[in-house]
Amino acid sequence: MKLGTIYPKFGNAEFWVVFAPGPKVEQVKFISGDGNIRALGDTLRSVKFNVLFPEEHPARIVRRGVLVCETGNLGCDFTLDTPDVVASTQ
């Protein structure tokens, strides 16, 4: 997900993201990384992700992702890990 220039410096951080039907981002939790990027978790809550849910089911989907910001006009990208590469919940 390309997020544009939401942070002007280089940095990266990992987050847990909880998706709810709609789809909508229900919760974002900072895991590790650049403390200055931690505040961008609120920005992730407003991003429109393309997540599919079973119809009429109160499911939640938890995914781990990495937010990487570059200097200049390169902006920030958020990449969700696939479940098979997540080796730890820490």
PDB file of N, CA, C and O in Angstrom:
ATOM      1  N   MET A   1       0.830  -1.161   0.000  1.00  0.00           N
ATOM      2  CA  MET A   1       0.000   0.000   0.000  1.00  0.00           C
ATOM      3  C   MET A   1       0.881   1.232   0.000  1.00  0.00           C
ATOM      4  O   MET A   1       1.680   1.416   0.919  1.00  0.00           O
ATOM      5  N   LYS A   2       0.757   2.067  -0.992  1.00  0.00           N
ATOM      6  CA  LYS A   2       1.495   3.328  -1.035  1.00  0.00           C
ATOM      7  C   LYS A   2       0.697   4.369  -0.259  1.00  0.00           C
ATOM      8  O   LYS A   2      -0.485   4.583  -0.528  1.00  0.00           O
ATOM      9  N   LEU A   3       1.350   5.017   0.706  1.00  0.00           N
ATOM     10  CA  LEU A   3       0.668   5.968   1.578  1.00  0.00           C
ATOM     11  C   LEU A   3       1.075   7.418   1.322  1.00  0.00           C
ATOM     12  O   LEU A   3       0.543   8.331   1.954  1.00  0.00           O
ATOM     13  N   GLY A   4       2.003   7.632   0.411  1.00  0.00           N
ATOM     14  CA  GLY A   4       2.440   8.993   0.132  1.00  0.00           C
ATOM     15  C   GLY A   4       3.410   9.495   1.184  1.00  0.00           C
ATOM     16  O   GLY A   4       3.945   8.720   1.977  1.00  0.00           O
ATOM     17  N   THR A   5       3.630  10.798   1.181  1.00  0.00           N
ATOM     18  CA  THR A   5       4.588  11.409   2.095  1.00  0.00           C
ATOM     19  C   THR A   5       3.898  11.748   3.416  1.00  0.00           C
ATOM     20  O   THR A   5       3.485  12.886   3.642  1.00  0.00           O
ATOM     21  N   ILE A   6       3.783  10.744   4.281  1.00  0.00           N
ATOM     22  CA  ILE A   6       3.151  10.957   5.587  1.00  0.00           C
ATOM     23  C   ILE A   6       4.191  11.154   6.679  1.00  0.00           C
ATOM     24  O   ILE A   6       3.855  11.495   7.813  1.00  0.00           O
ATOM     25  N   TYR A   7       5.470  10.935   6.328  1.00  0.00           N
ATOM     26  CA  TYR A   7       6.584  11.122   7.258  1.00  0.00           C
ATOM     27  C   TYR A   7       7.789  11.524   6.416  1.00  0.00           C
ATOM     28  O   TYR A   7       8.131  10.813   5.470  1.00  0.00           O
ATOM     29  N   PRO A   8       8.446  12.647   6.729  1.00  0.00           N
ATOM     30  CA  PRO A   8       9.477  13.184   5.840  1.00  0.00           C
ATOM     31  C   PRO A   8      10.866  12.551   5.953  1.00  0.00           C
ATOM     32  O   PRO A   8      11.752  12.888   5.169  1.00  0.00           O
ATOM     33  N   LYS A   9      11.074  11.649   6.901  1.00  0.00           N
ATOM     34  CA  LYS A   9      12.405  11.079   7.122  1.00  0.00           C
ATOM     35  C   LYS A   9      12.397   9.584   6.828  1.00  0.00           C
ATOM     36  O   LYS A   9      11.344   8.984   6.614  1.00  0.00           O
ATOM     37  N   PHE A  10      13.604   8.989   6.821  1.00  0.00           N
ATOM     38  CA  PHE A  10      13.700   7.542   6.669  1.00  0.00           C
ATOM     39  C   PHE A  10      13.387   6.870   7.995  1.00  0.00           C
ATOM     40  O   PHE A  10      13.805   7.342   9.052  1.00  0.00           O
ATOM     41  N   GLY A  11      12.655   5.771   7.937  1.00  0.00           N
ATOM     42  CA  GLY A  11      12.376   4.991   9.129  1.00  0.00           C
ATOM     43  C   GLY A  11      11.460   3.832   8.801  1.00  0.00           C
ATOM     44  O   GLY A  11      10.852   3.794   7.731  1.00  0.00           O
ATOM     45  N   ASN A  12      11.360   2.883   9.724  1.00  0.00           N
ATOM     46  CA  ASN A  12      10.433   1.775   9.532  1.00  0.00           C
ATOM     47  C   ASN A  12       9.959   1.265  10.877  1.00  0.00           C
ATOM     48  O   ASN A  12      10.609   1.465  11.903  1.00  0.00           O
ATOM     49  N   ALA A  13       8.818   0.605  10.852  1.00  0.00           N
ATOM     50  CA  ALA A  13       8.237   0.038  12.065  1.00  0.00           C
ATOM     51  C   ALA A  13       7.276  -1.081  11.684  1.00  0.00           C
ATOM     52  O   ALA A  13       6.715  -1.097  10.589  1.00  0.00           O
ATOM     53  N   GLU A  14       7.101  -2.015  12.611  1.00  0.00           N
ATOM     54  CA  GLU A  14       6.165  -3.115  12.411  1.00  0.00           C
ATOM     55  C   GLU A  14       4.918  -2.870  13.254  1.00  0.00           C
ATOM     56  O   GLU A  14       4.989  -2.335  14.361  1.00  0.00           O
ATOM     57  N   PHE A  15       3.771  -3.276  12.701  1.00  0.00           N
ATOM     58  CA  PHE A  15       2.485  -3.097  13.374  1.00  0.00           C
ATOM     59  C   PHE A  15       1.639  -4.352  13.218  1.00  0.00           C
ATOM     60  O   PHE A  15       1.755  -5.080  12.232  1.00  0.00           O
ATOM     61  N   TRP A  16       0.776  -4.593  14.222  1.00  0.00           N
ATOM     62  CA  TRP A  16      -0.323  -5.542  14.075  1.00  0.00           C
ATOM     63  C   TRP A  16      -1.526  -4.731  13.604  1.00  0.00           C
ATOM     64  O   TRP A  16      -1.756  -3.620  14.081  1.00  0.00           O
ATOM     65  N   VAL A  17      -2.286  -5.286  12.674  1.00  0.00           N
ATOM     66  CA  VAL A  17      -3.489  -4.621  12.180  1.00  0.00           C
ATOM     67  C   VAL A  17      -4.644  -5.612  12.299  1.00  0.00           C
ATOM     68  O   VAL A  17      -4.543  -6.749  11.837  1.00  0.00           O
ATOM     69  N   VAL A  18      -5.742  -5.179  12.919  1.00  0.00           N
ATOM     70  CA  VAL A  18      -6.934  -6.015  13.052  1.00  0.00           C
ATOM     71  C   VAL A  18      -7.993  -5.459  12.110  1.00  0.00           C
ATOM     72  O   VAL A  18      -8.401  -4.302  12.215  1.00  0.00           O
ATOM     73  N   PHE A  19      -8.431  -6.320  11.179  1.00  0.00           N
ATOM     74  CA  PHE A  19      -9.472  -5.946  10.221  1.00  0.00           C
ATOM     75  C   PHE A  19     -10.807  -6.501  10.673  1.00  0.00           C
ATOM     76  O   PHE A  19     -10.891  -7.617  11.185  1.00  0.00           O
ATOM     77  N   ALA A  20     -11.846  -5.709  10.476  1.00  0.00           N
ATOM     78  CA  ALA A  20     -13.219  -6.114  10.779  1.00  0.00           C
ATOM     79  C   ALA A  20     -14.021  -6.046   9.486  1.00  0.00           C
ATOM     80  O   ALA A  20     -13.594  -5.404   8.526  1.00  0.00           O
ATOM     81  N   PRO A  21     -15.191  -6.708   9.450  1.00  0.00           N
ATOM     82  CA  PRO A  21     -16.004  -6.645   8.239  1.00  0.00           C
ATOM     83  C   PRO A  21     -16.282  -5.209   7.828  1.00  0.00           C
ATOM     84  O   PRO A  21     -16.383  -4.311   8.664  1.00  0.00           O
ATOM     85  N   GLY A  22     -16.400  -5.020   6.558  1.00  0.00           N
ATOM     86  CA  GLY A  22     -16.653  -3.685   6.016  1.00  0.00           C
ATOM     87  C   GLY A  22     -15.921  -3.446   4.731  1.00  0.00           C
ATOM     88  O   GLY A  22     -16.561  -2.930   3.815  1.00  0.00           O
ATOM     89  N   PRO A  23     -14.681  -3.750   4.548  1.00  0.00           N
ATOM     90  CA  PRO A  23     -13.702  -3.986   5.610  1.00  0.00           C
ATOM     91  C   PRO A  23     -13.237  -2.671   6.220  1.00  0.00           C
ATOM     92  O   PRO A  23     -13.234  -1.629   5.566  1.00  0.00           O
ATOM     93  N   LYS A  24     -12.856  -2.742   7.456  1.00  0.00           N
ATOM     94  CA  LYS A  24     -12.318  -1.552   8.119  1.00  0.00           C
ATOM     95  C   LYS A  24     -11.209  -1.981   9.059  1.00  0.00           C
ATOM     96  O   LYS A  24     -11.172  -3.123   9.518  1.00  0.00           O
ATOM     97  N   VAL A  25     -10.308  -1.057   9.339  1.00  0.00           N
ATOM     98  CA  VAL A  25      -9.237  -1.317  10.286  1.00  0.00           C
ATOM     99  C   VAL A  25      -9.803  -1.020  11.672  1.00  0.00           C
ATOM    100  O   VAL A  25     -10.146   0.120  11.984  1.00  0.00           O
ATOM    101  N   GLU A  26      -9.895  -2.043  12.484  1.00  0.00           N
ATOM    102  CA  GLU A  26     -10.474  -1.909  13.814  1.00  0.00           C
ATOM    103  C   GLU A  26      -9.436  -1.492  14.852  1.00  0.00           C
ATOM    104  O   GLU A  26      -9.734  -0.738  15.779  1.00  0.00           O
ATOM    105  N   GLN A  27      -8.205  -1.998  14.680  1.00  0.00           N
ATOM    106  CA  GLN A  27      -7.165  -1.705  15.666  1.00  0.00           C
ATOM    107  C   GLN A  27      -5.794  -1.791  15.012  1.00  0.00           C
ATOM    108  O   GLN A  27      -5.575  -2.604  14.113  1.00  0.00           O
ATOM    109  N   VAL A  28      -4.879  -0.952  15.466  1.00  0.00           N
ATOM    110  CA  VAL A  28      -3.482  -0.976  15.024  1.00  0.00           C
ATOM    111  C   VAL A  28      -2.618  -0.956  16.274  1.00  0.00           C
ATOM    112  O   VAL A  28      -2.827  -0.138  17.169  1.00  0.00           O
ATOM    113  N   LYS A  29      -1.633  -1.872  16.333  1.00  0.00           N
ATOM    114  CA  LYS A  29      -0.755  -1.924  17.497  1.00  0.00           C
ATOM    115  C   LYS A  29       0.698  -1.920  17.033  1.00  0.00           C
ATOM    116  O   LYS A  29       1.100  -2.751  16.219  1.00  0.00           O
ATOM    117  N   PHE A  30       1.480  -0.982  17.554  1.00  0.00           N
ATOM    118  CA  PHE A  30       2.909  -0.893  17.273  1.00  0.00           C
ATOM    119  C   PHE A  30       3.616  -2.098  17.873  1.00  0.00           C
ATOM    120  O   PHE A  30       3.375  -2.447  19.028  1.00  0.00           O
ATOM    121  N   ILE A  31       4.498  -2.743  17.089  1.00  0.00           N
ATOM    122  CA  ILE A  31       5.265  -3.882  17.586  1.00  0.00           C
ATOM    123  C   ILE A  31       6.693  -3.448  17.899  1.00  0.00           C
ATOM    124  O   ILE A  31       7.172  -3.609  19.021  1.00  0.00           O
ATOM    125  N   SER A  32       7.365  -2.895  16.890  1.00  0.00           N
ATOM    126  CA  SER A  32       8.756  -2.502  17.067  1.00  0.00           C
ATOM    127  C   SER A  32       9.170  -1.567  15.944  1.00  0.00           C
ATOM    128  O   SER A  32       8.455  -1.397  14.957  1.00  0.00           O
ATOM    129  N   GLY A  33      10.343  -0.961  16.117  1.00  0.00           N
ATOM    130  CA  GLY A  33      10.877  -0.097  15.079  1.00  0.00           C
ATOM    131  C   GLY A  33      11.081   1.319  15.551  1.00  0.00           C
ATOM    132  O   GLY A  33      11.200   1.581  16.748  1.00  0.00           O
ATOM    133  N   ASP A  34      11.121   2.228  14.603  1.00  0.00           N
ATOM    134  CA  ASP A  34      11.370   3.641  14.847  1.00  0.00           C
ATOM    135  C   ASP A  34      10.242   4.237  15.696  1.00  0.00           C
ATOM    136  O   ASP A  34       9.086   4.265  15.276  1.00  0.00           O
ATOM    137  N   GLY A  35      10.590   4.705  16.880  1.00  0.00           N
ATOM    138  CA  GLY A  35       9.597   5.286  17.781  1.00  0.00           C
ATOM    139  C   GLY A  35       8.864   6.476  17.190  1.00  0.00           C
ATOM    140  O   GLY A  35       7.706   6.719  17.532  1.00  0.00           O
ATOM    141  N   ASN A  36       9.522   7.227  16.301  1.00  0.00           N
ATOM    142  CA  ASN A  36       8.868   8.376  15.662  1.00  0.00           C
ATOM    143  C   ASN A  36       7.766   7.944  14.710  1.00  0.00           C
ATOM    144  O   ASN A  36       6.828   8.700  14.456  1.00  0.00           O
ATOM    145  N   ILE A  37       7.875   6.738  14.184  1.00  0.00           N
ATOM    146  CA  ILE A  37       6.871   6.234  13.247  1.00  0.00           C
ATOM    147  C   ILE A  37       5.686   5.610  13.992  1.00  0.00           C
ATOM    148  O   ILE A  37       4.629   5.380  13.404  1.00  0.00           O
ATOM    149  N   ARG A  38       5.863   5.347  15.250  1.00  0.00           N
ATOM    150  CA  ARG A  38       4.799   4.757  16.073  1.00  0.00           C
ATOM    151  C   ARG A  38       3.481   5.527  15.938  1.00  0.00           C
ATOM    152  O   ARG A  38       2.412   4.922  15.863  1.00  0.00           O
ATOM    153  N   ALA A  39       3.561   6.848  15.910  1.00  0.00           N
ATOM    154  CA  ALA A  39       2.352   7.683  15.813  1.00  0.00           C
ATOM    155  C   ALA A  39       1.621   7.515  14.491  1.00  0.00           C
ATOM    156  O   ALA A  39       0.454   7.894  14.384  1.00  0.00           O
ATOM    157  N   LEU A  40       2.276   6.958  13.485  1.00  0.00           N
ATOM    158  CA  LEU A  40       1.628   6.763  12.191  1.00  0.00           C
ATOM    159  C   LEU A  40       0.626   5.608  12.220  1.00  0.00           C
ATOM    160  O   LEU A  40      -0.082   5.371  11.242  1.00  0.00           O
ATOM    161  N   GLY A  41       0.570   4.900  13.334  1.00  0.00           N
ATOM    162  CA  GLY A  41      -0.447   3.858  13.487  1.00  0.00           C
ATOM    163  C   GLY A  41      -1.842   4.422  13.311  1.00  0.00           C
ATOM    164  O   GLY A  41      -2.716   3.752  12.761  1.00  0.00           O
ATOM    165  N   ASP A  42      -2.062   5.644  13.769  1.00  0.00           N
ATOM    166  CA  ASP A  42      -3.376   6.282  13.579  1.00  0.00           C
ATOM    167  C   ASP A  42      -3.670   6.501  12.100  1.00  0.00           C
ATOM    168  O   ASP A  42      -4.818   6.386  11.672  1.00  0.00           O
ATOM    169  N   THR A  43      -2.647   6.815  11.322  1.00  0.00           N
ATOM    170  CA  THR A  43      -2.824   6.981   9.879  1.00  0.00           C
ATOM    171  C   THR A  43      -3.231   5.659   9.238  1.00  0.00           C
ATOM    172  O   THR A  43      -4.061   5.645   8.329  1.00  0.00           O
ATOM    173  N   LEU A  44      -2.659   4.552   9.698  1.00  0.00           N
ATOM    174  CA  LEU A  44      -3.003   3.240   9.149  1.00  0.00           C
ATOM    175  C   LEU A  44      -4.470   2.895   9.374  1.00  0.00           C
ATOM    176  O   LEU A  44      -5.066   2.168   8.580  1.00  0.00           O
ATOM    177  N   ARG A  45      -5.048   3.407  10.440  1.00  0.00           N
ATOM    178  CA  ARG A  45      -6.475   3.136  10.713  1.00  0.00           C
ATOM    179  C   ARG A  45      -7.390   3.707   9.648  1.00  0.00           C
ATOM    180  O   ARG A  45      -8.502   3.215   9.459  1.00  0.00           O
ATOM    181  N   SER A  46      -6.935   4.746   8.942  1.00  0.00           N
ATOM    182  CA  SER A  46      -7.788   5.384   7.936  1.00  0.00           C
ATOM    183  C   SER A  46      -7.560   4.852   6.519  1.00  0.00           C
ATOM    184  O   SER A  46      -8.252   5.263   5.587  1.00  0.00           O
ATOM    185  N   VAL A  47      -6.595   3.942   6.351  1.00  0.00           N
ATOM    186  CA  VAL A  47      -6.294   3.392   5.028  1.00  0.00           C
ATOM    187  C   VAL A  47      -7.378   2.386   4.628  1.00  0.00           C
ATOM    188  O   VAL A  47      -7.848   1.604   5.455  1.00  0.00           O
ATOM    189  N   LYS A  48      -7.762   2.415   3.367  1.00  0.00           N
ATOM    190  CA  LYS A  48      -8.764   1.481   2.834  1.00  0.00           C
ATOM    191  C   LYS A  48      -8.037   0.271   2.255  1.00  0.00           C
ATOM    192  O   LYS A  48      -7.443   0.356   1.180  1.00  0.00           O
ATOM    193  N   PHE A  49      -8.084  -0.848   2.963  1.00  0.00           N
ATOM    194  CA  PHE A  49      -7.462  -2.086   2.515  1.00  0.00           C
ATOM    195  C   PHE A  49      -8.502  -2.946   1.810  1.00  0.00           C
ATOM    196  O   PHE A  49      -9.687  -2.878   2.136  1.00  0.00           O
ATOM    197  N   ASN A  50      -8.072  -3.744   0.856  1.00  0.00           N
ATOM    198  CA  ASN A  50      -8.955  -4.653   0.148  1.00  0.00           C
ATOM    199  C   ASN A  50      -8.892  -6.022   0.830  1.00  0.00           C
ATOM    200  O   ASN A  50      -8.080  -6.872   0.465  1.00  0.00           O
ATOM    201  N   VAL A  51      -9.755  -6.218   1.818  1.00  0.00           N
ATOM    202  CA  VAL A  51      -9.774  -7.448   2.599  1.00  0.00           C
ATOM    203  C   VAL A  51     -11.141  -8.087   2.432  1.00  0.00           C
ATOM    204  O   VAL A  51     -12.167  -7.430   2.607  1.00  0.00           O
ATOM    205  N   LEU A  52     -11.155  -9.374   2.092  1.00  0.00           N
ATOM    206  CA  LEU A  52     -12.419 -10.090   1.895  1.00  0.00           C
ATOM    207  C   LEU A  52     -12.827 -10.812   3.177  1.00  0.00           C
ATOM    208  O   LEU A  52     -11.994 -11.401   3.864  1.00  0.00           O
ATOM    209  N   PHE A  53     -14.123 -10.755   3.487  1.00  0.00           N
ATOM    210  CA  PHE A  53     -14.684 -11.415   4.665  1.00  0.00           C
ATOM    211  C   PHE A  53     -15.844 -12.306   4.253  1.00  0.00           C
ATOM    212  O   PHE A  53     -16.506 -12.043   3.249  1.00  0.00           O
ATOM    213  N   PRO A  54     -16.094 -13.364   5.026  1.00  0.00           N
ATOM    214  CA  PRO A  54     -17.303 -14.155   4.783  1.00  0.00           C
ATOM    215  C   PRO A  54     -18.526 -13.270   5.023  1.00  0.00           C
ATOM    216  O   PRO A  54     -18.536 -12.451   5.942  1.00  0.00           O
ATOM    217  N   GLU A  55     -19.541 -13.436   4.204  1.00  0.00           N
ATOM    218  CA  GLU A  55     -20.736 -12.606   4.365  1.00  0.00           C
ATOM    219  C   GLU A  55     -21.447 -12.931   5.674  1.00  0.00           C
ATOM    220  O   GLU A  55     -21.547 -14.087   6.085  1.00  0.00           O
ATOM    221  N   GLU A  56     -21.935 -11.874   6.310  1.00  0.00           N
ATOM    222  CA  GLU A  56     -22.708 -11.973   7.550  1.00  0.00           C
ATOM    223  C   GLU A  56     -22.021 -12.845   8.600  1.00  0.00           C
ATOM    224  O   GLU A  56     -22.641 -13.724   9.199  1.00  0.00           O
ATOM    225  N   HIS A  57     -20.752 -12.589   8.807  1.00  0.00           N
ATOM    226  CA  HIS A  57     -20.003 -13.334   9.806  1.00  0.00           C
ATOM    227  C   HIS A  57     -19.152 -12.347  10.597  1.00  0.00           C
ATOM    228  O   HIS A  57     -18.489 -11.502   9.995  1.00  0.00           O
ATOM    229  N   PRO A  58     -19.148 -12.427  11.926  1.00  0.00           N
ATOM    230  CA  PRO A  58     -18.419 -11.452  12.739  1.00  0.00           C
ATOM    231  C   PRO A  58     -16.911 -11.741  12.860  1.00  0.00           C
ATOM    232  O   PRO A  58     -16.332 -11.562  13.931  1.00  0.00           O
ATOM    233  N   ALA A  59     -16.296 -12.175  11.796  1.00  0.00           N
ATOM    234  CA  ALA A  59     -14.880 -12.538  11.825  1.00  0.00           C
ATOM    235  C   ALA A  59     -13.983 -11.313  11.986  1.00  0.00           C
ATOM    236  O   ALA A  59     -14.377 -10.189  11.672  1.00  0.00           O
ATOM    237  N   ARG A  60     -12.781 -11.552  12.476  1.00  0.00           N
ATOM    238  CA  ARG A  60     -11.724 -10.550  12.540  1.00  0.00           C
ATOM    239  C   ARG A  60     -10.495 -11.186  11.906  1.00  0.00           C
ATOM    240  O   ARG A  60     -10.275 -12.390  12.038  1.00  0.00           O
ATOM    241  N   ILE A  61      -9.700 -10.382  11.221  1.00  0.00           N
ATOM    242  CA  ILE A  61      -8.469 -10.864  10.617  1.00  0.00           C
ATOM    243  C   ILE A  61      -7.317 -10.056  11.203  1.00  0.00           C
ATOM    244  O   ILE A  61      -7.341  -8.825  11.188  1.00  0.00           O
ATOM    245  N   VAL A  62      -6.306 -10.759  11.720  1.00  0.00           N
ATOM    246  CA  VAL A  62      -5.137 -10.106  12.298  1.00  0.00           C
ATOM    247  C   VAL A  62      -3.967 -10.320  11.346  1.00  0.00           C
ATOM    248  O   VAL A  62      -3.663 -11.451  10.967  1.00  0.00           O
ATOM    249  N   ARG A  63      -3.315  -9.225  10.963  1.00  0.00           N
ATOM    250  CA  ARG A  63      -2.160  -9.304  10.062  1.00  0.00           C
ATOM    251  C   ARG A  63      -1.027  -8.459  10.613  1.00  0.00           C
ATOM    252  O   ARG A  63      -1.251  -7.460  11.296  1.00  0.00           O
ATOM    253  N   ARG A  64       0.178  -8.868  10.310  1.00  0.00           N
ATOM    254  CA  ARG A  64       1.376  -8.127  10.689  1.00  0.00           C
ATOM    255  C   ARG A  64       1.883  -7.408   9.447  1.00  0.00           C
ATOM    256  O   ARG A  64       1.866  -7.962   8.348  1.00  0.00           O
ATOM    257  N   GLY A  65       2.335  -6.171   9.629  1.00  0.00           N
ATOM    258  CA  GLY A  65       2.824  -5.418   8.487  1.00  0.00           C
ATOM    259  C   GLY A  65       3.991  -4.524   8.848  1.00  0.00           C
ATOM    260  O   GLY A  65       4.247  -4.249  10.020  1.00  0.00           O
ATOM    261  N   VAL A  66       4.698  -4.071   7.812  1.00  0.00           N
ATOM    262  CA  VAL A  66       5.856  -3.202   7.981  1.00  0.00           C
ATOM    263  C   VAL A  66       5.596  -1.888   7.247  1.00  0.00           C
ATOM    264  O   VAL A  66       5.243  -1.875   6.067  1.00  0.00           O
ATOM    265  N   LEU A  67       5.778  -0.799   7.963  1.00  0.00           N
ATOM    266  CA  LEU A  67       5.671   0.543   7.394  1.00  0.00           C
ATOM    267  C   LEU A  67       7.088   1.058   7.171  1.00  0.00           C
ATOM    268  O   LEU A  67       7.871   1.169   8.115  1.00  0.00           O
ATOM    269  N   VAL A  68       7.414   1.375   5.911  1.00  0.00           N
ATOM    270  CA  VAL A  68       8.744   1.877   5.557  1.00  0.00           C
ATOM    271  C   VAL A  68       8.573   3.244   4.916  1.00  0.00           C
ATOM    272  O   VAL A  68       7.809   3.406   3.964  1.00  0.00           O
ATOM    273  N   CYS A  69       9.289   4.222   5.446  1.00  0.00           N
ATOM    274  CA  CYS A  69       9.253   5.581   4.906  1.00  0.00           C
ATOM    275  C   CYS A  69      10.635   5.953   4.382  1.00  0.00           C
ATOM    276  O   CYS A  69      11.654   5.671   5.013  1.00  0.00           O
ATOM    277  N   GLU A  70      10.648   6.582   3.231  1.00  0.00           N
ATOM    278  CA  GLU A  70      11.887   7.027   2.586  1.00  0.00           C
ATOM    279  C   GLU A  70      11.942   8.548   2.626  1.00  0.00           C
ATOM    280  O   GLU A  70      10.916   9.213   2.771  1.00  0.00           O
ATOM    281  N   THR A  71      13.148   9.092   2.495  1.00  0.00           N
ATOM    282  CA  THR A  71      13.303  10.543   2.466  1.00  0.00           C
ATOM    283  C   THR A  71      12.906  11.091   1.100  1.00  0.00           C
ATOM    284  O   THR A  71      12.741  10.339   0.139  1.00  0.00           O
ATOM    285  N   GLY A  72      12.759  12.393   1.029  1.00  0.00           N
ATOM    286  CA  GLY A  72      12.409  13.036  -0.232  1.00  0.00           C
ATOM    287  C   GLY A  72      10.955  12.794  -0.596  1.00  0.00           C
ATOM    288  O   GLY A  72      10.090  12.716   0.277  1.00  0.00           O
ATOM    289  N   ASN A  73      10.693  12.677  -1.880  1.00  0.00           N
ATOM    290  CA  ASN A  73       9.322  12.493  -2.363  1.00  0.00           C
ATOM    291  C   ASN A  73       8.941  11.028  -2.537  1.00  0.00           C
ATOM    292  O   ASN A  73       7.915  10.734  -3.151  1.00  0.00           O
ATOM    293  N   LEU A  74       9.742  10.103  -2.011  1.00  0.00           N
ATOM    294  CA  LEU A  74       9.451   8.688  -2.190  1.00  0.00           C
ATOM    295  C   LEU A  74       8.290   8.221  -1.322  1.00  0.00           C
ATOM    296  O   LEU A  74       7.609   7.260  -1.680  1.00  0.00           O
ATOM    297  N   GLY A  75       8.050   8.871  -0.202  1.00  0.00           N
ATOM    298  CA  GLY A  75       6.904   8.558   0.634  1.00  0.00           C
ATOM    299  C   GLY A  75       7.050   7.279   1.436  1.00  0.00           C
ATOM    300  O   GLY A  75       8.151   6.764   1.632  1.00  0.00           O
ATOM    301  N   CYS A  76       5.906   6.780   1.897  1.00  0.00           N
ATOM    302  CA  CYS A  76       5.862   5.607   2.766  1.00  0.00           C
ATOM    303  C   CYS A  76       5.043   4.491   2.125  1.00  0.00           C
ATOM    304  O   CYS A  76       4.076   4.746   1.407  1.00  0.00           O
ATOM    305  N   ASP A  77       5.443   3.267   2.393  1.00  0.00           N
ATOM    306  CA  ASP A  77       4.725   2.077   1.928  1.00  0.00           C
ATOM    307  C   ASP A  77       4.431   1.194   3.127  1.00  0.00           C
ATOM    308  O   ASP A  77       5.255   1.062   4.033  1.00  0.00           O
ATOM    309  N   PHE A  78       3.248   0.588   3.126  1.00  0.00           N
ATOM    310  CA  PHE A  78       2.891  -0.372   4.164  1.00  0.00           C
ATOM    311  C   PHE A  78       2.668  -1.718   3.495  1.00  0.00           C
ATOM    312  O   PHE A  78       1.846  -1.844   2.587  1.00  0.00           O
ATOM    313  N   THR A  79       3.410  -2.728   3.952  1.00  0.00           N
ATOM    314  CA  THR A  79       3.328  -4.060   3.370  1.00  0.00           C
ATOM    315  C   THR A  79       2.856  -5.048   4.425  1.00  0.00           C
ATOM    316  O   THR A  79       3.460  -5.170   5.491  1.00  0.00           O
ATOM    317  N   LEU A  80       1.763  -5.758   4.120  1.00  0.00           N
ATOM    318  CA  LEU A  80       1.253  -6.787   5.022  1.00  0.00           C
ATOM    319  C   LEU A  80       2.001  -8.083   4.774  1.00  0.00           C
ATOM    320  O   LEU A  80       2.171  -8.500   3.629  1.00  0.00           O
ATOM    321  N   ASP A  81       2.447  -8.718   5.845  1.00  0.00           N
ATOM    322  CA  ASP A  81       3.080 -10.028   5.726  1.00  0.00           C
ATOM    323  C   ASP A  81       2.003 -11.075   5.480  1.00  0.00           C
ATOM    324  O   ASP A  81       0.875 -10.938   5.954  1.00  0.00           O
ATOM    325  N   THR A  82       2.352 -12.114   4.744  1.00  0.00           N
ATOM    326  CA  THR A  82       1.436 -13.234   4.597  1.00  0.00           C
ATOM    327  C   THR A  82       1.538 -14.074   5.872  1.00  0.00           C
ATOM    328  O   THR A  82       2.592 -14.097   6.508  1.00  0.00           O
ATOM    329  N   PRO A  83       0.473 -14.755   6.251  1.00  0.00           N
ATOM    330  CA  PRO A  83       0.486 -15.508   7.515  1.00  0.00           C
ATOM    331  C   PRO A  83       1.614 -16.530   7.621  1.00  0.00           C
ATOM    332  O   PRO A  83       2.074 -16.825   8.724  1.00  0.00           O
ATOM    333  N   ASP A  84       2.063 -17.072   6.498  1.00  0.00           N
ATOM    334  CA  ASP A  84       3.095 -18.101   6.551  1.00  0.00           C
ATOM    335  C   ASP A  84       4.478 -17.585   6.909  1.00  0.00           C
ATOM    336  O   ASP A  84       5.351 -18.384   7.249  1.00  0.00           O
ATOM    337  N   VAL A  85       4.714 -16.258   6.845  1.00  0.00           N
ATOM    338  CA  VAL A  85       6.027 -15.711   7.194  1.00  0.00           C
ATOM    339  C   VAL A  85       6.087 -15.153   8.612  1.00  0.00           C
ATOM    340  O   VAL A  85       7.162 -14.786   9.087  1.00  0.00           O
ATOM    341  N   VAL A  86       4.958 -15.086   9.285  1.00  0.00           N
ATOM    342  CA  VAL A  86       4.937 -14.578  10.666  1.00  0.00           C
ATOM    343  C   VAL A  86       5.343 -15.733  11.590  1.00  0.00           C
ATOM    344  O   VAL A  86       4.617 -16.716  11.730  1.00  0.00           O
ATOM    345  N   ALA A  87       6.511 -15.594  12.211  1.00  0.00           N
ATOM    346  CA  ALA A  87       7.037 -16.661  13.053  1.00  0.00           C
ATOM    347  C   ALA A  87       6.808 -16.393  14.534  1.00  0.00           C
ATOM    348  O   ALA A  87       7.007 -17.281  15.363  1.00  0.00           O
ATOM    349  N   SER A  88       6.391 -15.171  14.875  1.00  0.00           N
ATOM    350  CA  SER A  88       6.251 -14.818  16.284  1.00  0.00           C
ATOM    351  C   SER A  88       5.171 -13.756  16.436  1.00  0.00           C
ATOM    352  O   SER A  88       4.917 -12.970  15.523  1.00  0.00           O
ATOM    353  N   THR A  89       4.548 -13.748  17.596  1.00  0.00           N
ATOM    354  CA  THR A  89       3.565 -12.697  17.881  1.00  0.00           C
ATOM    355  C   THR A  89       4.193 -11.549  18.635  1.00  0.00           C
ATOM    356  O   THR A  89       3.477 -10.656  19.088  1.00  0.00           O
ATOM    357  N   GLN A  90       5.504 -11.538  18.787  1.00  0.00           N
ATOM    358  CA  GLN A  90       6.208 -10.491  19.514  1.00  0.00           C
ATOM    359  C   GLN A  90       6.761  -9.468  18.561  1.00  0.00           C
ATOM    360  O   GLN A  90       7.391  -8.501  18.991  1.00  0.00           O
TER     361      GLN A  90
END
